[in-house]
Each structure stands twice: as C-alpha cells, then as structure tokens.
Amino acid sequence: MVVLTSFLISYRLNCCRDEAAVARHVLIKLRFHFKEVVPCNLENHRIYIISNRFQKIILVMICDMVFSGERPWLFVGLAVLLALLVTNANGEGHHIFYEWHVAIDTTIKPVSLAQPVITINGLFPGPLINGTTNDIVHVNVFNQMDEPLLLTWNGIQQRLNSWQDGVSGTNCPILPGMNWTYVFVLKDQIGTFFYFPSLSFQKAGGGFGPIRINNRTVIEVPFPKPEAEFDLLIGDWSGTSYKKVRSLIKTGDFLFQTVIPNWMLMNGKGPYKNPMSKTYESFTVTKGKTYLFRISNVGSAWSFNFRIQNHRMVLVETEGSYTNQITLDSLDVHVGQSYSVLVTADQEIKDYYIVASPKMFQASDSSSIVGVGVLHYDTSAITPTGPLPFGPDPFDLVFSIIQARSIRWNITTGAARPNPQGTFNVSNVTLSQTFILHGSNATIGGSPHYTVNKVSYLTPDTPLKLADKFSDGVGVYVLDQFPTNTTNAGDAIGTFVASGIHKGWIELVFKNDLLVMDSWHLDGFGFFVVGFGDGEWIPASRWTYNLYDPVVRSTVQVYPGRWTAVYAYLDNPGMWNLRSGSLKNWYLGQELYIRIFDPDNNTAKEEPPPDNLILCGKYKVLPPAPAPSPPTSAISAPAFTPTPW
C-alpha cells in the first residue's frame, strides 16, 4: 500500500540529477531530528520539496510500505503540514545541495586529441548551479585529481563571507583524495555567472560550468518569459595538456611564451564541420518563439565576437545587472565576462550558424580558433550553408569600444530587489581611494612574470584570510607594502595586499601596458564601469566618465595601450582577489588582494570561519585562542583535518 510520509526539517533540496542520492542524504540528516526513520525504497520514488511560511521545509516522500496502525499520525501530520503551505515571497532563501566529484578524464577528447580534461561528475562542462536570489548553495567537492583543487564562483559576491571564495588567498586547497563543502549565499544577486578551478592553471583543462540566479517571483523581470533558456560556455582551448602548457609558459624561452590556445569550444565541443571535432553544439528552436542565451567567456586568452547567422539579439543582462535593452548583430565578450541575450526564431525554417571568432586575430572560416555551432529550427531538414556570417574587423577597437560604452544600466527596473537599480548610483559619490594599476610583464631572475605596478604576486603557503584571522597577517604578508597609484621602483616579486577603506568608494583605474587585450576581475563586488580611455589616465579624465547609468559588473575589459576606470563601494569586509582575467597573466603574477577590514567582530558584519575550515601552511595546528576580554570573547575556528572519502 502506498502512503505519504512527511518529515518537518530545516533543509531544502533543489532538483538534483540523482534524486535517490539526495534522499539518502536527507535521511542521514533526519537521524539527528528523529529517533527512527521509516524505511522505504528510495530508488524508484520521486522527492517533492515544498516550503511553508515559517521557512521550515517539508520533505514529502512517496514510499512503498505497509500502512501500520501504529503510525496513524503520519496522515494527520501530513494534512496539517500541507494546510500551512504558502509561497515563500519574503526573500529568504532555500538550501540547495550538490555533490561533485572532480576528476581527470582522458577519453573525452573534445578535439580528438589525447589530453587530460577536468570533469565534474563525468561532465565537461560541469553541471549547472540553478538557484534563486538568496538561496544557500552547498557544494560538496570531492577531489579525485592528482593535485590540489579549489573552485571559485566568478561574479558571486560572497557577501560578508570571503571564506567561501575559493582562491589561494582565502582557502587552503582540497588535497587529492579529500573533500570539502562550500556553503555560500546567492545574496541579493540575479543573472548569469560561471565557476571554474582557480589553482595551477587548471581552468585551461576544464572544470568550469554555468551558474544561473533566477529572480524571486515577487520581482518583475524586465522582459517577457522566454520559451527556454540555453547556457552557452564559449572559450579558447589548447590541444596540448594544460599541465604541459603551464610548464612551457614558465620557461624563459620567448617561443614558449607565445604559446596560444588554438581551438574555440562551445560547451566543450569543437567547431561544426571541423574533422577533428567529435561533436558540435546545437540548439533547437521553434519558429516564432524567443529564447534566452546565457553566454560566458570561460577561455584563457581570447576575447571573441559572438553572432548568429541572420538573427539579431537583444542584450538584457550582464553579470547580475539588467541592461538597457539594445539590439545587436554581434557582441564582443571578453575573458571572464557573461551576458544574457534574447534571440527570436523569426527566420526561414532551416539551420543557421552560431559563431564565436577571436578578437585581435585574423582567422579564416575554417580555422579551429573560430567556434561554430548550429541554431536548428525543429522542423528543419536544411543544414547551414554558405560562408559564416560576417563580423566586425577583429582589430577594430573603435567598434568594440563604442559597443562597450553603449552597454548601460537599466536604472528603472529592479533586479534582486524591488527598488529600481538606479536608486543606488554614483552620480554624487565622494571617492575615498584611487588605485592606478598598470598590468605589464617582466623578466625577473631569468623567469617570465606578469606584474601589477611592477610587482609580480607571490602566493604564500598560508592563505591570507587564514593569516588575517589568526595573526593579523604577521609572518605571511605585509599590508600596503607596495604602491597602488604609482609603479614600484623596480620589478619585484612579493605578496601584494592593499588596504581598502570599509564603506568607502574606491576608484580603480586599470592601465594595459601590453599589446593584447586584457580583462580584470574583482571578487566580492560588482563595480560601476565609468570610463574607457586612450593613453595615460590623468585626473582630468574623470570629465569623460559616465556617472549617470554605468553598468555594474565584476569583469571589465582593458584595451591594448588604454585604460578602463571603475567605481566600487567597499561594503563587503574580507580578503578579495583582484586579478587579470587572462589565465597566463594571472598564473604568472598579475594579481593582488584588497583587504577590507571592519573592526567590529559582530558576525552580522562578517561571517566567522566555517566549522569545516581546512588549515594549512603555518596554521596546520591551530594557535591557542587569545584570552577572552569582556564583553565579547574572541572567536576562534575549530581545528579541522579533511578526511578521505
């Protein structure tokens, strides 16, 4: 006989790939809530997750079991609990659980070449994180690779909690054979993002995947609901093992320094009709319907121009900001950036090319560095024909800059909150700090390096955030040792950590001293992109800024020999990575950290270390906690040693 069994618990699971595994996980949790758990066959039954007004969670499992007169309260309890169900509209999030196994796979061969590919649960790209504003995401990461691992969440702001950022300055790595659970909140964010491995050049080998943050139902989206949404991760790719490439670029040989990726993949698949591609990416649409494409540049080096043959697109969102809706024939997407565009299937029923061609490089239609996929009308029997759709000259920086300046914030619509985005603006802010950061390269000690203000970042064995917690950084880094608005006296290698004024406005001016495209990313924040300019930046350059409706994002391009200026409000205490989006530049030292300190140790101001904190470096053994001083005792993290899974 089939009966309904319900348990009231304080967890919520989102739709997962393996529902039976999820159920087993929940039953483990239930052991801490109940003396006994009613047995049932979980393998063949669906799990339903529902929320009630008290933010508790009702897990309803349909189980095959013999109804017993000893448990008539089950039916009664279920009826009472279901009567309490209402829609969660007050903005509090729900818990989403994922279990990921990160491993090396040599059989995928996206371009028919034997090479290691980093997969998650056997997938390349990795699984989608699909959440809603303010949801709490739990990702239990099992490292099945042969080297340490961290994952970072590109564009997720980790409000008050840099402990979950997943970069070398905030976290000890997950060692091979170990696992660790990230827990972070999608606080006050919506939009298109992605994740990737942050250590040891691993991003060039895969391990990346999409993140969607959906609006709460009480927030109106500024465009009609699309027929469907498509995640499209596009990035350059090398046919050589990422481990070999990272070794080559560290040598002093100029020839190896010029090694560049020679493929462009769409969702891990090679170009359409290229004989080396095992398969190609295709999206099926119905004539007359409109679709949302979530596009991210997950590559290592190349910016690209994206376009769909005979179809125009409407830009609606970038990295958590709704934009003024502009109609485009093509869109430049730089390394680390994400966009959402609407595409209507309004053409003749047949198939069409989807193209991503590199910027600053002249490539033929048949080149492997041109990514090609297919937009397939569902009743079409006609494959794409003719040349690829024509795009802008890849060296035409004027086109790209004009387009960049046209991407502006939609100040009249809400995003994660009901109030319009434009209620928080930069038109009358008072700047507390200005950093002028030159990205360049140098040879130091016979080895190639990339630098910020002539300083190449040295990664200490102990994460900066850990040192901050236990010793105010002593013995790990020296705060404000290097200049932030002039260049260092000479090329140097060091741990570059700069002070950011808590709740102050900072102006970041990125100057690209190289002859190639660059991009910069700031963890922990969205910044206002206020200006692009040529040559050297001077204070009078501020007269050219757009302070009315600059778009807010976390990754911005910097054109060769030019500068880009952004504003950020430093209201998020923590240790935050500021880095080049170019993987080679980042790996060879073009990064620094901004330390934003709030002396108030109230946990409402900044999260304490997580209970599962991994210790490493000089803190493998936890130092003794300082003596308590009234009225507040010092908070110390419990020691934690990862256990083999």
C-alpha positions in Angstrom: 0.0 0.0 0.0 1.3 3.4 -0.9 1.3 6.0 1.9 2.7 9.5 2.3 5.4 10.1 4.8 6.4 13.6 5.8 9.1 15.0 7.9 9.5 18.5 9.1 13.2 19.5 8.9 15.2 22.7 8.3 16.7 21.7 5.0 15.6 22.3 1.4 16.9 20.4 -1.6 16.6 21.7 -5.1 16.1 19.5 -8.2 19.2 17.3 -8.5 20.5 14.9 -11.0 20.4 11.9 -8.6 17.3 12.1 -6.5 17.9 8.8 -4.8 21.3 10.1 -3.6 19.6 13.3 -2.4 17.1 11.2 -0.4 19.8 9.2 1.2 21.5 12.5 2.2 18.3 13.8 3.7 17.7 10.6 5.7 21.1 10.9 7.2 20.2 14.4 8.3 16.9 13.1 9.7 18.8 10.8 12.1 19.6 14.0 14.1 15.9 15.0 14.2 14.1 11.7 14.9 14.8 8.6 16.9 13.7 6.4 14.0 13.3 6.8 10.3 10.5 4.9 8.5 12.2 2.7 5.9 11.2 2.9 2.3 12.5 2.1 -1.2 14.1 5.4 -2.3 15.3 4.2 -5.7 12.0 4.3 -7.5 10.2 7.2 -6.0 10.3 10.9 -6.6 11.1 13.5 -3.9 8.9 16.6 -3.6 10.3 19.7 -1.8 7.9 22.4 -0.6 8.3 25.4 1.6 6.0 26.9 4.2 5.6 30.3 5.7 7.7 29.6 8.7 10.7 28.8 6.5 10.7 25.2 7.6 10.9 22.5 5.0 8.5 19.7 4.4 10.1 16.7 2.6 7.3 14.6 1.2 8.5 11.1 0.1 6.2 8.7 -1.6 7.3 5.3 -0.3 6.1 1.7 -0.7 5.4 0.4 2.8 2.7 -1.4 4.6 0.4 1.0 6.4 0.6 0.3 10.1 -2.0 1.2 12.7 0.9 2.3 14.9 1.6 5.3 12.8 -1.8 6.9 12.0 -0.3 10.3 13.0 1.6 10.3 9.6 -1.6 11.0 7.7 -2.8 13.5 10.3 0.6 15.3 10.4 0.7 15.4 6.6 -2.7 17.1 6.4 -1.8 19.7 9.0 1.5 20.5 7.4 0.1 20.8 3.9 -2.5 23.2 5.2 0.3 25.5 6.3 1.9 25.7 2.9 2.2 29.1 1.3 4.5 30.6 -1.3 7.9 31.9 0.0 7.8 35.5 -1.0 9.6 37.3 1.8 13.1 36.9 0.2 14.6 34.3 2.5 16.4 31.7 0.5 16.3 27.9 0.4 19.1 25.4 0.7 20.4 23.7 -2.5 22.7 20.6 -2.2 25.2 19.4 -4.7 27.8 16.6 -4.6 30.6 16.9 -7.1 33.4 14.5 -8.0 36.2 16.4 -9.8 38.4 14.1 -11.8 40.7 13.9 -14.9 39.2 12.2 -17.9 41.4 11.3 -20.9 38.7 9.8 -23.0 36.6 12.9 -23.8 38.9 14.2 -26.4 36.8 17.3 -27.4 39.1 17.8 -30.5 40.1 14.2 -31.0 43.4 14.7 -29.2 44.6 12.7 -26.2 44.7 15.1 -23.3 43.5 15.4 -19.7 40.2 17.1 -19.3 38.9 18.1 -15.9 35.3 16.8 -15.4 32.7 17.2 -12.7 30.6 14.1 -12.2 31.9 12.9 -15.5 30.6 16.1 -17.3 32.5 18.6 -19.4 31.5 21.4 -18.9 30.4 20.8 -15.4 26.8 20.7 -14.0 24.6 23.7 -13.8 24.1 25.5 -10.5 20.5 26.7 -10.8 19.3 28.9 -7.9 17.2 31.9 -6.9 18.1 35.1 -5.2 19.1 34.5 -1.6 19.3 30.7 -1.9 22.0 28.9 0.1 24.2 26.7 -2.0 26.0 23.7 -0.6 28.6 22.1 -2.9 30.5 19.1 -1.5 33.6 18.8 -3.7 35.5 15.5 -3.9 39.0 15.9 -5.4 39.7 12.9 -7.4 42.6 14.6 -9.3 46.3 14.2 -8.6 46.8 17.8 -7.5 45.2 20.3 -5.1 42.0 21.9 -6.1 39.9 25.0 -5.4 36.8 26.2 -7.2 35.9 29.8 -7.4 32.5 31.3 -8.3 33.0 34.0 -10.8 30.8 37.0 -10.0 29.2 35.5 -6.9 29.8 38.2 -4.3 30.0 36.0 -1.2 28.5 38.8 0.9 30.4 39.1 4.3 32.0 35.7 3.6 35.2 35.6 1.7 35.9 32.3 3.4 33.9 30.7 0.6 35.6 32.5 -2.3 37.8 29.6 -3.4 41.0 31.3 -4.3 44.6 30.9 -2.9 44.3 33.9 -0.7 41.1 32.8 1.1 41.2 29.0 1.2 43.5 26.1 1.8 43.3 23.7 -1.1 41.3 20.5 -1.2 44.0 17.9 -1.4 43.8 14.8 -3.7 41.6 12.2 -2.1 39.9 14.7 0.1 36.6 16.6 0.0 35.3 19.9 1.3 31.9 21.5 1.3 31.4 25.1 0.1 28.4 26.9 1.6 27.5 30.3 0.1 24.5 32.5 -0.3 23.3 34.0 -3.6 22.7 37.1 -1.7 20.9 39.9 -3.5 22.0 38.7 -6.9 20.4 37.7 -10.2 21.9 36.8 -13.5 24.4 34.8 -15.5 27.7 33.6 -14.0 30.1 30.6 -14.0 32.5 28.7 -11.8 36.0 27.3 -12.5 39.1 25.8 -10.8 41.3 28.6 -9.6 44.7 26.9 -8.9 47.6 25.8 -11.0 46.3 26.9 -14.5 43.6 24.2 -14.2 41.0 26.3 -15.8 42.7 25.6 -19.1 41.9 22.0 -18.6 38.2 22.4 -17.9 36.3 22.1 -14.6 34.1 25.1 -15.4 30.3 25.2 -15.5 27.3 27.6 -15.6 25.6 29.4 -12.7 22.1 30.8 -13.1 20.5 33.0 -10.4 16.8 33.5 -11.1 14.6 36.3 -9.8 12.3 35.8 -6.9 8.7 35.7 -8.0 7.9 39.0 -6.4 10.4 40.8 -8.6 9.3 41.7 -12.1 11.7 40.7 -14.9 12.0 43.5 -17.5 11.3 41.2 -20.5 8.7 38.5 -21.3 9.4 35.0 -20.1 11.4 33.2 -22.9 10.3 29.9 -24.3 13.6 28.3 -22.9 17.0 29.2 -21.6 20.3 28.0 -23.0 23.7 28.0 -21.2 26.5 28.7 -23.7 30.0 28.5 -22.3 32.5 29.5 -25.0 36.2 29.5 -24.6 39.6 29.0 -26.2 41.2 25.7 -25.8 44.6 24.2 -26.4 45.1 20.8 -28.0 48.0 20.3 -25.6 47.7 19.1 -22.0 47.1 22.1 -19.6 49.9 20.7 -17.4 52.4 20.9 -20.3 51.2 24.4 -21.3 51.7 25.7 -17.7 55.2 24.3 -17.7 56.1 25.9 -21.0 54.9 29.4 -20.2 57.1 29.4 -17.0 60.3 28.9 -19.1 62.3 31.9 -20.2 62.1 30.9 -23.8 60.2 33.6 -25.8 58.9 30.9 -28.2 57.1 29.1 -25.4 55.8 32.4 -24.1 53.9 32.9 -27.3 52.1 29.6 -27.0 48.4 30.4 -27.5 45.2 28.3 -27.5 44.4 27.1 -31.0 40.7 26.0 -30.6 37.4 27.6 -29.7 34.9 25.3 -28.0 31.2 25.8 -27.4 30.0 23.9 -24.3 33.1 21.7 -24.6 32.5 20.9 -28.3 34.6 21.6 -31.3 33.6 23.7 -34.3 30.8 22.4 -36.6 32.2 20.5 -39.7 35.7 20.5 -38.4 37.0 17.0 -39.0 38.8 17.0 -35.6 35.6 17.8 -33.6 34.0 14.7 -32.0 30.7 16.6 -32.0 29.4 20.1 -32.2 26.9 22.3 -30.2 23.4 22.7 -31.5 20.3 24.4 -30.0 16.8 23.5 -31.2 14.2 26.3 -31.5 10.6 26.7 -32.8 9.8 29.3 -35.3 8.2 32.4 -33.7 9.5 31.7 -30.2 12.0 33.7 -28.2 14.9 32.2 -26.3 17.4 33.4 -23.7 21.0 32.6 -24.3 23.3 32.9 -21.3 26.8 33.4 -22.8 30.0 33.2 -20.8 33.6 33.5 -22.0 35.3 30.7 -20.0 38.5 30.9 -22.0 42.1 31.6 -21.1 43.2 34.3 -23.5 40.9 35.2 -26.4 38.1 37.7 -26.4 35.6 36.7 -29.0 32.8 38.2 -31.2 29.5 36.3 -30.9 26.8 36.3 -33.6 24.1 34.1 -35.1 23.5 33.9 -38.8 20.6 36.1 -40.0 19.4 36.6 -36.4 19.7 39.7 -34.2 19.8 39.6 -30.5 18.6 41.9 -27.7 21.0 42.4 -24.8 19.2 42.2 -21.4 21.6 41.4 -18.7 25.3 41.1 -17.8 26.8 39.6 -14.6 23.9 40.4 -12.4 22.8 43.7 -13.9 19.8 44.3 -16.2 21.0 46.5 -19.0 19.2 48.9 -21.2 17.9 46.7 -24.0 19.9 47.2 -27.2 19.5 45.2 -30.4 22.8 43.9 -31.8 24.1 42.0 -34.8 27.1 40.8 -32.8 28.5 41.0 -29.3 32.1 41.2 -28.0 32.6 39.0 -25.0 35.9 39.3 -23.2 37.6 36.7 -21.0 35.6 36.1 -17.8 32.5 38.1 -18.9 28.9 36.8 -19.1 25.9 38.2 -20.9 22.2 37.2 -21.4 20.7 37.9 -24.8 17.2 37.3 -26.3 17.0 35.7 -29.7 13.8 35.2 -31.6 13.5 32.4 -34.2 11.9 34.7 -36.8 13.7 33.5 -40.0 13.0 30.9 -42.7 12.8 27.3 -41.3 16.3 25.9 -41.7 19.5 25.7 -39.7 21.9 28.7 -39.1 25.5 29.1 -37.9 26.3 30.3 -34.4 29.8 31.8 -34.5 32.4 33.0 -31.9 35.5 34.4 -33.6 38.6 35.7 -31.8 39.4 39.4 -31.4 42.8 40.7 -32.3 43.5 37.8 -34.6 42.7 37.2 -38.3 41.1 33.8 -38.7 39.6 32.1 -41.7 36.1 30.5 -41.6 37.8 27.1 -41.4 40.2 27.9 -38.6 39.9 25.8 -35.5 40.1 29.0 -33.4 36.7 30.0 -34.8 33.9 28.4 -32.7 30.9 27.3 -34.8 27.6 25.8 -33.6 24.2 25.4 -35.1 20.8 27.1 -34.4 18.4 24.3 -35.5 14.7 25.0 -36.3 12.8 22.0 -35.0 11.2 21.1 -38.4 14.2 22.0 -40.5 15.9 19.5 -42.8 18.3 22.0 -44.3 21.8 22.3 -42.8 23.7 25.6 -42.6 25.2 26.6 -45.9 27.5 29.3 -47.3 30.1 31.3 -45.6 30.0 32.1 -41.9 28.1 35.4 -41.0 30.4 38.4 -41.4 31.5 40.0 -38.1 33.4 43.2 -37.3 37.1 43.5 -38.2 38.8 41.8 -35.2 41.3 44.6 -35.0 38.6 47.4 -35.0 38.9 48.6 -31.4 36.7 51.6 -32.2 33.8 49.3 -32.9 34.4 47.4 -29.7 34.8 50.5 -27.5 31.6 52.1 -28.9 29.7 48.9 -28.2 31.2 48.8 -24.6 30.1 52.3 -23.9 26.6 51.6 -25.2 26.1 48.8 -22.6 24.4 50.7 -19.8 22.5 50.0 -16.6 18.7 49.8 -16.8 18.1 52.3 -13.9 14.3 52.0 -13.9 14.0 48.2 -13.3 14.5 46.2 -10.2 17.0 43.3 -10.1 17.4 41.2 -7.0 15.4 43.8 -5.0 12.1 45.5 -5.8 13.6 49.0 -5.9 15.0 50.2 -9.2 18.7 49.6 -9.8 19.2 53.3 -10.3 18.3 54.1 -6.7 21.9 53.2 -5.9 24.1 55.3 -8.2 27.5 57.0 -8.5 26.5 60.5 -9.6 27.4 62.2 -6.4 29.8 59.9 -4.6 32.9 61.1 -2.7 35.9 59.0 -3.5 37.9 57.6 -0.6 40.7 56.0 -2.6 42.1 55.8 -6.1 44.2 52.8 -7.3 46.0 53.2 -10.6 47.1 49.7 -11.6 49.4 49.0 -14.5 49.3 45.5 -16.0 52.5 44.6 -17.6 55.2 41.9 -17.9 58.8 41.5 -16.9 61.7 39.1 -16.7 62.7 38.7 -13.1 65.5 36.4 -12.1 65.5 34.9 -15.6 61.9 33.9 -15.4 58.8 35.4 -17.1 56.3 37.2 -14.9 53.3 39.4 -15.2 53.0 42.3 -12.9 50.8 44.9 -11.2 52.7 48.2 -10.8 55.9 46.2 -11.4 55.1 43.7 -8.7 54.5 40.0 -9.5 52.4 38.3 -7.0 53.9 35.6 -4.8 51.4 33.1 -3.4 52.3 32.2 0.2 51.8 28.8 1.7 49.3 30.2 4.1 46.1 31.8 2.7 45.9 35.5 3.5 42.5 35.2 5.1 43.7 32.5 7.5 46.7 34.7 8.5 44.4 37.6 8.9 42.2 35.6 11.3 44.9 34.1 13.5 47.8 36.6 13.4 46.7 39.8 11.7 48.8 38.6 8.7 52.1 38.6 10.6 54.6 36.3 9.1 52.6 35.9 5.9 52.2 39.3 4.3 52.9 43.0 4.9 49.9 45.2 4.4 50.4 48.1 2.0 53.9 47.1 1.2 53.6 48.0 -2.5 52.3 51.1 -4.2 48.7 51.3 -5.5 48.8 54.5 -7.5 52.3 54.6 -8.8 54.6 51.9 -10.1 57.2 50.2 -7.9 60.7 51.5 -8.1 61.8 48.3 -9.8 60.4 44.9 -10.8 59.8 42.8 -7.7 58.1 39.6 -6.5 56.0 39.8 -3.4 52.7 39.2 -1.7 50.7 42.3 -2.8 48.0 43.1 -0.3 46.4 46.6 -0.2 44.0 48.2 2.3 40.5 49.1 1.1 38.6 51.5 3.3 35.5 49.8 4.7 32.3 51.5 3.4 34.4 53.9 1.2 34.2 54.4 -2.5 37.2 53.3 -4.4 38.2 54.3 -8.0 40.2 51.6 -9.8 42.0 52.6 -13.0 43.3 49.6 -14.9 46.1 50.5 -17.4 47.0 47.9 -20.0 50.7 48.3 -20.9 50.6 45.3 -23.2 49.8 45.0 -26.9 47.0 42.5 -26.4 43.5 42.5 -24.8 43.3 42.1 -21.1 40.4 42.0 -18.6 40.3 42.5 -14.8 38.0 40.8 -12.3 37.3 41.8 -8.7 35.9 39.1 -6.3 33.3 40.2 -3.7 31.8 43.1 -5.6 30.1 44.5 -8.7 31.8 47.6 -9.9 30.4 50.5 -11.9 32.2 50.8 -15.3 32.5 54.5 -15.6 35.1 55.1 -18.3 37.3 53.9 -21.2 40.2 56.0 -22.5 43.3 56.1 -24.6 46.9 56.7 -23.4 47.7 57.6 -19.9 44.9 58.3 -17.3 45.0 61.7 -15.6 42.6 63.2 -13.0 41.0 65.3 -15.7 40.0 62.0 -17.4 37.1 61.9 -14.9 35.3 64.5 -17.0 34.8 61.8 -19.6 33.1 59.4 -17.2 29.6 58.2 -17.5 28.2 58.7 -13.9 24.6 58.6 -14.9 24.0 54.9 -15.8 27.3 53.0 -15.9 26.7 49.3 -16.0 27.6 47.2 -12.9 29.6 44.0 -13.4 32.5 42.2 -11.9 34.8 41.7 -15.0 35.8 44.5 -17.4 38.0 44.6 -20.5 41.0 46.8 -20.9 42.1 47.5 -24.5 45.8 47.4 -25.5 47.6 50.6 -24.5 44.4 52.0 -22.9 42.8 52.4 -19.6 39.4 51.5 -18.0 38.0 53.1 -14.9 35.5 51.6 -12.4 34.0 52.6 -9.0 33.2 50.2 -6.2 31.6 50.6 -2.9 33.6 48.6 -0.3 30.8 47.5 2.0 31.8 43.8 2.0 34.5 43.0 4.6 37.0 40.3 3.7 40.1 39.5 1.7 39.2 39.9 -2.0 41.2 38.9 -5.1 41.7 41.5 -7.9 43.2 39.7 -10.9 43.8 39.6 -14.6 41.2 37.6 -16.5 43.9 36.3 -18.8 44.9 33.0 -17.3 48.6 33.2 -18.3 48.8 36.7 -16.8 47.1 35.6 -13.6 49.2 32.4 -13.3 52.4 34.4 -13.7 51.6 37.1 -11.2 49.2 39.7 -12.4 47.0 39.9 -9.2 46.7 41.4 -5.8 44.4 41.3 -2.8 42.3 44.1 -1.3 41.8 43.7 2.4 38.6 45.4 3.7 38.6 45.3 7.4 35.7 46.0 9.8 37.0 46.2 13.4 33.6 45.2 14.7 33.7 41.4 15.1 29.9 41.1 15.1 29.1 38.1 13.0 26.3 40.1 11.3 29.2 42.3 9.9 31.3 39.4 8.6 30.9 35.6 8.9 33.3 33.7 11.2 35.4 30.9 9.7 33.2 27.9 8.8 33.2 24.9 11.1 34.8 22.7 8.4 37.7 25.2 7.8 40.8 23.5 6.3 44.0 24.5 7.9 47.4 24.6 6.1 50.7 26.5 6.0 51.7 27.8 9.3 48.4 27.0 10.9 48.2 23.3 10.4 47.9 23.2 14.2 45.5 25.8 15.5 47.2 28.5 17.6 45.8 29.0 21.1 42.8 31.3 21.2 43.6 34.7 22.9 42.3 35.2 26.4 38.7 36.5 26.4 38.1 40.1 27.2 34.7 41.3 28.2 32.2 42.0 26.9 32.9 39.9 23.8 35.1 36.8 23.6 37.4 36.2 20.7 36.1 33.8 18.1 38.4 31.1 17.1 37.9 28.4 14.4 37.8 24.8 15.4 40.7 22.7 14.0 39.7 20.6 11.1 41.5 17.8 9.3 39.9 16.7 6.0 39.1 13.0 6.0 39.4 10.7 3.0 36.1 10.0 1.4 
